[in-house]
Amino acid sequence: MPWKETCVEHERTKLIGRLLDGEKMTHLCDEFGISRKTGYKIWNRYQQTGIRALEDRSRKPHRFSNQLPDQIERTIVKLKKDKPQWGAPKIRELLIRKYPHLHHPAVSTVHACLDRYGLVNCRKKRKAFKACGTALGVSHAPNDIWCTDFKGEFMLGDRRYCYPLTITDHISRYLLTVDGLESVREDLTIPIFERTFEEYGLPKAIRSDNGVPFASPNGLFNLSKLSVWWLRLGIEIERIKPGNPQQNGRHERMHRTLKQATVAPAGQNFLQQQEKFDRFQHEYNTERPHQALHMKTPKEVYTSSFQPYRGIGNVEYPLHDKTITVTCCGRICHKKLKIHICSALRGQDVGIKEIDDGLWLVTFMQYDLGYFDEKSKRFEPGSNPFAFKL
């Protein structure tokens, strides 16, 4: 017997002995450091069962949930091995029919029994879409590729944090936008891009990293509301490979210059800081020559896009069986079925096409997203249409 348990039993024996000698319960409980409730519990147990009351009682539960007699467990395991495709409800029903005289276990008990023996076919969880980057294009003219990022946050004089959003043209280095925002939220970022599109037109592609709000770490193919909006505008999305900022090296080099010129020291508030950004943008575009541009300024190289910004139009799916609008919670509703697709696509129209009996292909614009079947009511993503192709 462990030493600790022996000491406890010894203390109980001393307590009972001194109570039998006529000492008071209150005084003894204070001396032994226990409550009177515990003291009377030991005394009452001694009066009921004698000296056995002083032994440690097992803390093992009197009964276990989901525990079955060994014979019934072996029977359940045998039935499962005979019917490997059957789940707990069907195995339980088979057990009842074969042995009606036995006590009928609950479905959860049968499932727990099967799980203990490794006979449960767990549904595989959908894997998260790990960011891997996309193919990166080559710019030959202004507006072929724009680069964007948030320069690291810093604290203003009023103790608020500033998150500078920057957009540059890849080939001309022209700094299209530098705006200090309170956070990287999409509702603050999208208006800046919309204003930039209205002023300069649309690029063919936008290159970013895999962070919020340009991508969503938990979204389908890492799509975010912002990147979906770009796609609807006909802009291709380019994402650098994680851990490789050199793939957006021209933009990162501009960030270093921006930090040196505007952050040390920072402005007292957002208005003062934005004034610093505006002065830097004017100097960077119109006065500062670039060796990569043969000592020209970005303004001397950059020209606005020939594709104006007119908002997004309707998307049609003439080769699909049906067009469905994704709900605000990211689902599509089909034949009273609610299939979760992607929250970033909320409000967008997708096309669905039946390619087999009860098996449907889901398409957004020209991108095939994946499939759902009417029996499982689950959407399974296809190959990532935005991933880098080896």
Backbone torsions as a table, in degrees:
resi	resn	phi	psi	omega
1	MET	NA	135.3	-179.9
2	PRO	-57.3	149.0	-178.2
3	TRP	-59.2	-39.5	-177.6
4	LYS	-62.1	-44.3	-179.4
5	GLU	-66.4	-36.4	178.8
6	THR	-62.8	-41.9	179.5
7	CYS	-64.3	-40.7	-179.4
8	VAL	-63.6	-45.0	179.4
9	GLU	-63.8	-36.5	178.5
10	HIS	-63.6	-41.3	178.6
11	GLU	-64.8	-40.9	177.7
12	ARG	-62.6	-40.4	179.6
13	THR	-62.2	-43.5	178.5
14	LYS	-62.4	-41.3	179.8
15	LEU	-61.2	-48.2	-178.8
16	ILE	-64.3	-41.6	179.8
17	GLY	-59.6	-43.4	-178.5
18	ARG	-73.4	-29.8	173.0
19	LEU	-66.1	-39.0	178.1
20	LEU	-67.0	-25.5	177.1
21	ASP	-79.0	-5.2	175.4
22	GLY	101.8	5.3	178.2
23	GLU	-72.0	156.1	-175.4
24	LYS	-80.1	143.9	-179.2
25	MET	-62.2	-43.1	-175.9
26	THR	-61.6	-45.7	-179.6
27	HIS	-64.1	-41.2	-178.9
28	LEU	-68.4	-38.9	179.4
29	CYS	-63.3	-38.9	177.1
30	ASP	-64.7	-40.7	-178.3
31	GLU	-68.0	-39.6	-179.1
32	PHE	-85.5	-6.6	177.8
33	GLY	73.1	34.5	178.0
34	ILE	-124.4	163.8	177.3
35	SER	-78.9	158.7	177.4
36	ARG	-63.8	-30.7	177.8
37	LYS	-60.6	-44.4	178.6
38	THR	-67.0	-40.3	179.5
39	GLY	-61.4	-45.0	179.2
40	TYR	-69.3	-29.3	177.4
41	LYS	-64.3	-43.5	178.9
42	ILE	-66.6	-42.2	-179.2
43	TRP	-63.5	-44.6	-179.2
44	ASN	-66.1	-37.9	178.7
45	ARG	-65.8	-37.0	178.5
46	TYR	-65.1	-40.3	-179.2
47	GLN	-67.1	-29.5	-177.8
48	GLN	-83.0	-39.9	-171.0
49	THR	-122.3	0.4	178.1
50	GLY	76.4	-148.4	-173.5
51	ILE	-63.6	-21.5	178.7
52	ARG	-66.2	-20.4	179.3
53	ALA	-65.1	-19.2	-177.9
54	LEU	-84.0	-10.8	179.2
55	GLU	-79.5	151.5	175.6
56	ASP	-66.8	132.8	175.8
57	ARG	-89.1	145.5	179.1
58	SER	-63.7	136.8	176.1
59	ARG	-89.3	5.5	177.9
60	LYS	-67.5	132.8	-179.4
61	PRO	-58.3	149.0	178.2
62	HIS	-66.0	-30.2	177.8
63	ARG	-144.5	155.8	-179.6
64	PHE	-116.0	136.3	174.5
65	SER	-68.0	144.6	177.4
66	ASN	64.9	18.2	178.0
67	GLN	-96.5	135.4	-178.6
68	LEU	-123.1	155.0	171.1
69	PRO	-58.4	149.9	-175.7
70	ASP	-57.0	-38.2	-177.5
71	GLN	-64.5	-42.5	179.6
72	ILE	-68.7	-39.1	178.3
73	GLU	-60.3	-44.4	179.4
74	ARG	-63.1	-35.1	178.8
75	THR	-66.6	-43.7	179.4
76	ILE	-62.1	-42.9	180.0
77	VAL	-63.7	-40.6	179.1
78	LYS	-64.6	-42.4	179.1
79	LEU	-63.3	-39.0	179.7
80	LYS	-65.9	-39.9	179.9
81	LYS	-68.5	-30.7	175.6
82	ASP	-73.4	-31.3	-179.4
83	LYS	-125.0	73.0	-172.4
84	PRO	-65.2	-20.9	-178.8
85	GLN	-88.3	-5.9	-177.8
86	TRP	-86.7	143.5	176.8
87	GLY	-93.9	-175.8	-175.8
88	ALA	-58.9	-41.8	-179.8
89	PRO	-60.4	-42.2	-178.6
90	LYS	-72.6	-37.3	177.5
91	ILE	-63.5	-41.2	178.5
92	ARG	-62.4	-42.9	179.8
93	GLU	-64.1	-40.4	178.0
94	LEU	-64.2	-38.9	177.6
95	LEU	-62.6	-42.3	-179.7
96	ILE	-64.1	-41.9	-178.1
97	ARG	-69.4	-35.9	-178.1
98	LYS	-79.5	-32.3	-176.4
99	TYR	-131.9	70.1	-175.8
100	PRO	-64.8	-20.0	-176.9
101	HIS	-80.6	-14.5	-178.3
102	LEU	-79.0	158.3	171.9
103	HIS	-68.3	129.6	-173.1
104	HIS	-85.0	115.6	178.1
105	PRO	-73.3	159.1	175.8
106	ALA	-73.1	161.0	178.5
107	VAL	-60.0	-41.2	-179.8
108	SER	-62.7	-33.8	178.5
109	THR	-68.4	-42.1	177.5
110	VAL	-63.7	-42.7	179.4
111	HIS	-61.8	-43.0	179.4
112	ALA	-63.4	-38.5	177.4
113	CYS	-62.0	-46.9	179.6
114	LEU	-63.5	-37.2	-179.4
115	ASP	-66.1	-37.2	179.3
116	ARG	-62.6	-30.4	-179.0
117	TYR	-96.8	9.5	177.7
118	GLY	67.5	33.4	-176.1
119	LEU	-109.5	16.3	179.8
120	VAL	-101.5	125.7	177.5
121	ASN	-87.8	91.6	-177.9
122	CYS	-70.2	138.4	175.9
123	ARG	-69.5	129.2	-178.8
124	LYS	-68.0	135.1	176.8
125	LYS	-73.8	145.6	176.9
126	ARG	-65.7	129.5	-178.5
127	LYS	-74.5	142.9	174.7
128	ALA	-68.8	149.2	-178.5
129	PHE	-88.1	98.4	-179.2
130	LYS	-69.9	130.8	-179.3
131	ALA	-61.6	132.8	-178.8
132	CYS	-134.7	-0.9	-179.1
133	GLY	83.5	168.9	179.6
134	THR	-125.9	174.0	172.2
135	ALA	-65.3	138.7	-178.9
136	LEU	-106.8	130.3	-178.2
137	GLY	-83.0	178.0	178.1
138	VAL	-118.7	129.7	-179.8
139	SER	-91.1	135.2	178.1
140	HIS	-115.0	-15.9	-177.5
141	ALA	-150.2	161.7	176.5
142	PRO	-55.5	143.2	177.7
143	ASN	75.1	5.6	170.2
144	ASP	-66.1	-45.4	179.1
145	ILE	-138.6	129.9	167.3
146	TRP	-103.9	148.1	176.5
147	CYS	-114.3	141.3	-178.8
148	THR	-142.4	154.0	178.4
149	ASP	-173.0	165.1	168.3
150	PHE	-100.9	120.7	173.5
151	LYS	-70.0	143.3	-175.1
152	GLY	-46.2	140.8	-176.9
153	GLU	-66.3	156.0	176.5
154	PHE	-148.1	162.9	-175.3
155	MET	-95.0	134.4	175.6
156	LEU	-82.9	175.2	179.7
157	GLY	-64.4	-27.4	179.8
158	ASP	-88.5	15.5	175.2
159	ARG	74.5	10.5	174.6
160	ARG	-94.0	151.8	-179.8
161	TYR	-91.7	142.6	179.0
162	CYS	-116.1	133.9	-179.9
163	TYR	-118.7	99.5	-177.1
164	PRO	-76.7	120.9	173.5
165	LEU	-93.2	126.4	-177.7
166	THR	-124.7	144.9	176.8
167	ILE	-136.3	127.7	177.4
168	THR	-129.0	156.3	170.9
169	ASP	-84.6	132.9	-169.5
170	HIS	-64.8	-47.0	-171.2
171	ILE	-84.9	-31.8	-176.5
172	SER	-97.0	-9.1	-175.9
173	ARG	64.2	11.2	-177.4
174	TYR	-64.9	126.6	179.8
175	LEU	-84.7	100.5	-176.0
176	LEU	-74.5	-37.2	-175.1
177	THR	-151.4	138.7	164.7
178	VAL	-142.9	107.6	-176.1
179	ASP	-126.9	130.2	176.6
180	GLY	-83.8	120.0	-178.3
181	LEU	-114.6	161.5	-178.9
182	GLU	-78.7	-21.4	178.2
183	SER	-161.3	-179.3	179.4
184	VAL	-99.1	21.8	-178.8
185	ARG	-63.9	148.9	-178.7
186	GLU	-64.8	-35.4	-177.2
187	ASP	-68.0	-17.8	173.9
188	LEU	-93.2	-29.4	-175.6
189	THR	-78.8	-43.0	-174.7
190	ILE	-58.9	-44.1	177.9
191	PRO	-60.0	-32.1	178.3
192	ILE	-66.7	-43.9	177.7
193	PHE	-65.0	-39.0	-179.8
194	GLU	-63.1	-42.9	177.5
195	ARG	-63.4	-39.8	179.1
196	THR	-66.8	-40.5	177.0
197	PHE	-62.4	-41.2	-179.6
198	GLU	-64.5	-33.2	-177.1
199	GLU	-83.4	-39.2	-172.1
200	TYR	-114.9	-8.2	-174.9
201	GLY	89.5	-169.6	-174.5
202	LEU	-104.9	141.2	172.9
203	PRO	-85.7	170.0	174.6
204	LYS	-78.8	-33.9	-178.6
205	ALA	-148.8	155.5	174.7
206	ILE	-125.7	128.4	-179.2
207	ARG	-104.4	132.2	-179.7
208	SER	-145.7	177.5	170.1
209	ASP	-86.7	-167.0	-175.5
210	ASN	-102.7	18.8	-178.9
211	GLY	-91.2	169.3	175.8
212	VAL	-70.8	139.3	5.8
213	PRO	-98.1	7.2	-177.3
214	PHE	-71.1	-28.8	177.0
215	ALA	-142.5	160.3	178.0
216	SER	-116.4	121.1	-175.6
217	PRO	-64.0	-23.8	-177.1
218	ASN	-109.1	1.5	-176.6
219	GLY	-85.5	164.3	176.1
220	LEU	-59.8	120.8	-176.8
221	PHE	53.9	26.7	-179.8
222	ASN	61.5	24.6	177.8
223	LEU	-70.2	140.9	173.8
224	SER	-120.5	169.9	178.6
225	LYS	-60.6	-38.0	-179.7
226	LEU	-67.0	-46.3	-178.7
227	SER	-67.7	-33.7	175.7
228	VAL	-64.1	-39.6	177.4
229	TRP	-63.4	-40.9	176.0
230	TRP	-59.4	-45.5	-179.8
231	LEU	-60.4	-41.9	179.4
232	ARG	-63.3	-27.6	177.9
233	LEU	-82.2	-1.2	-178.9
234	GLY	86.0	15.5	-179.5
235	ILE	-95.8	128.5	176.8
236	GLU	-76.3	145.6	178.4
237	ILE	-101.6	132.9	175.0
238	GLU	-121.3	132.2	178.4
239	ARG	-125.5	132.2	178.5
240	ILE	-72.5	159.2	177.8
241	LYS	-70.6	133.6	-179.3
242	PRO	-54.1	137.5	-180.0
243	GLY	79.1	11.5	-179.8
244	ASN	-128.1	66.1	-179.1
245	PRO	-62.5	-18.0	179.1
246	GLN	-64.2	-19.9	177.3
247	GLN	-69.4	-15.0	172.3
248	ASN	-122.1	40.3	-170.2
249	GLY	-60.3	-39.4	-178.9
250	ARG	-61.3	-40.0	-179.7
251	HIS	-70.1	-40.7	179.6
252	GLU	-64.8	-36.5	177.5
253	ARG	-63.9	-39.2	176.0
254	MET	-62.7	-38.4	-179.9
255	HIS	-60.9	-39.0	179.9
256	ARG	-63.2	-42.9	177.7
257	THR	-65.9	-39.8	179.0
258	LEU	-60.9	-43.6	-178.8
259	LYS	-64.1	-44.8	-178.9
260	GLN	-61.4	-33.5	-172.8
261	ALA	-90.7	-23.2	-169.1
262	THR	-126.2	-12.0	-171.6
263	VAL	-106.3	-20.6	-178.3
264	ALA	-115.6	95.4	-0.1
265	PRO	-88.1	162.9	177.5
266	ALA	-78.2	161.4	176.6
267	GLY	-69.2	162.5	180.0
268	GLN	-71.7	-32.0	-179.7
269	ASN	-148.2	-177.4	-176.7
270	PHE	-65.1	-35.9	-179.6
271	LEU	-65.2	-44.8	179.1
272	GLN	-66.0	-39.0	-179.6
273	GLN	-67.8	-39.2	179.2
274	GLN	-65.1	-33.4	176.3
275	GLU	-63.8	-38.5	175.4
276	LYS	-62.3	-43.9	179.2
277	PHE	-62.4	-42.3	-177.7
278	ASP	-64.4	-41.2	178.4
279	ARG	-64.9	-41.6	178.4
280	PHE	-63.2	-42.4	-178.8
281	GLN	-61.1	-43.0	179.9
282	HIS	-64.9	-44.3	-179.4
283	GLU	-67.4	-42.1	-177.6
284	TYR	-63.2	-37.5	-176.1
285	ASN	-85.0	-33.4	-168.6
286	THR	-113.8	-18.9	-174.5
287	GLU	-117.6	-34.2	-171.8
288	ARG	-84.8	113.0	178.6
289	PRO	-75.2	152.5	-179.5
290	HIS	-118.0	130.9	178.0
291	GLN	-62.8	-37.3	-179.8
292	ALA	-66.9	-18.3	178.4
293	LEU	-103.2	21.5	-178.4
294	HIS	57.8	43.7	176.9
295	MET	65.1	20.5	170.6
296	LYS	-87.6	161.9	173.4
297	THR	-88.6	156.7	178.4
298	PRO	-56.8	-34.7	-178.6
299	LYS	-65.3	-29.4	-179.9
300	GLU	-74.8	-13.7	-177.7
301	VAL	-107.6	-34.3	-172.3
302	TYR	-80.4	142.3	171.0
303	THR	-133.5	148.6	-178.4
304	SER	-65.6	160.5	-177.7
305	SER	-72.8	147.2	175.5
306	PHE	-80.2	-9.0	-179.0
307	GLN	-102.3	104.2	-177.5
308	PRO	-73.9	161.0	177.6
309	TYR	-89.1	120.2	178.7
310	ARG	-126.4	16.8	-177.6
311	GLY	80.8	-176.6	-179.3
312	ILE	-98.6	143.4	176.6
313	GLY	-101.4	-168.0	178.6
314	ASN	-80.3	147.9	175.4
315	VAL	-110.1	135.0	-176.2
316	GLU	-119.6	152.8	-179.5
317	TYR	-130.1	73.8	-176.3
318	PRO	-66.9	-21.9	-177.7
319	LEU	-95.1	4.8	179.3
320	HIS	-107.3	162.4	-178.1
321	ASP	-75.8	-28.7	-172.4
322	LYS	-157.6	146.8	173.2
323	THR	-110.0	128.9	-176.3
324	ILE	-128.8	139.1	176.0
325	THR	-89.9	129.2	179.4
326	VAL	-70.7	133.3	-177.4
327	THR	-71.8	172.5	-178.4
328	CYS	-65.4	-18.8	178.2
329	CYS	-100.7	11.0	173.4
330	GLY	86.7	20.4	-178.6
331	ARG	-110.1	160.3	166.9
332	ILE	-117.0	144.5	-178.8
333	CYS	-109.2	123.4	-176.4
334	HIS	-144.6	119.3	179.6
335	LYS	51.4	48.0	179.8
336	LYS	66.3	10.0	175.1
337	LEU	-97.6	142.9	175.9
338	LYS	-115.2	110.4	-175.0
339	ILE	-110.8	120.0	179.2
340	HIS	-77.8	128.5	-179.7
341	ILE	-111.5	-68.5	-175.5
342	CYS	-168.8	128.5	-178.7
343	SER	-67.4	-28.0	-179.9
344	ALA	-67.3	-18.0	-179.0
345	LEU	-94.0	7.8	-177.3
346	ARG	-57.6	133.4	-178.3
347	GLY	85.5	-6.6	-178.7
348	GLN	-94.7	150.4	176.0
349	ASP	-88.8	134.3	174.4
350	VAL	-123.8	156.2	176.8
351	GLY	-105.3	141.4	175.8
352	ILE	-123.7	143.5	-177.2
353	LYS	-139.7	128.7	179.6
354	GLU	-79.3	117.8	-178.1
355	ILE	-105.6	-10.1	175.6
356	ASP	-157.5	174.3	-177.7
357	ASP	-62.3	107.3	179.3
358	GLY	77.6	3.4	179.6
359	LEU	-109.3	124.8	-171.8
360	TRP	-122.5	139.1	174.8
361	LEU	-94.3	134.5	178.8
362	VAL	-109.6	128.5	-176.6
363	THR	-128.9	136.3	172.1
364	PHE	-116.5	116.9	-173.0
365	MET	55.6	-122.1	178.3
366	GLN	-99.0	10.2	-174.7
367	TYR	-104.4	119.4	174.7
368	ASP	-79.0	120.4	-174.1
369	LEU	-90.7	-36.8	-177.5
370	GLY	160.6	-160.3	-171.5
371	TYR	-136.0	153.3	168.1
372	PHE	-137.9	149.5	175.7
373	ASP	-118.1	150.9	-172.8
374	GLU	-71.4	-19.4	-178.7
375	LYS	-79.8	-51.4	-178.0
376	SER	-79.4	-21.6	-180.0
377	LYS	61.3	27.2	-178.8
378	ARG	-121.0	143.9	176.3
379	PHE	-95.1	130.3	176.9
380	GLU	-116.9	118.8	-177.9
381	PRO	-63.1	148.0	172.9
382	GLY	-89.9	-159.7	177.7
383	SER	-69.7	145.0	-176.8
384	ASN	-66.3	113.9	-178.2
385	PRO	-74.3	-9.6	-178.4
386	PHE	-107.1	-5.5	-176.4
387	ALA	-73.0	159.2	177.7
388	PHE	-67.8	127.9	-180.0
389	LYS	-94.9	122.1	178.9
390	LEU	-75.4	NA	NA
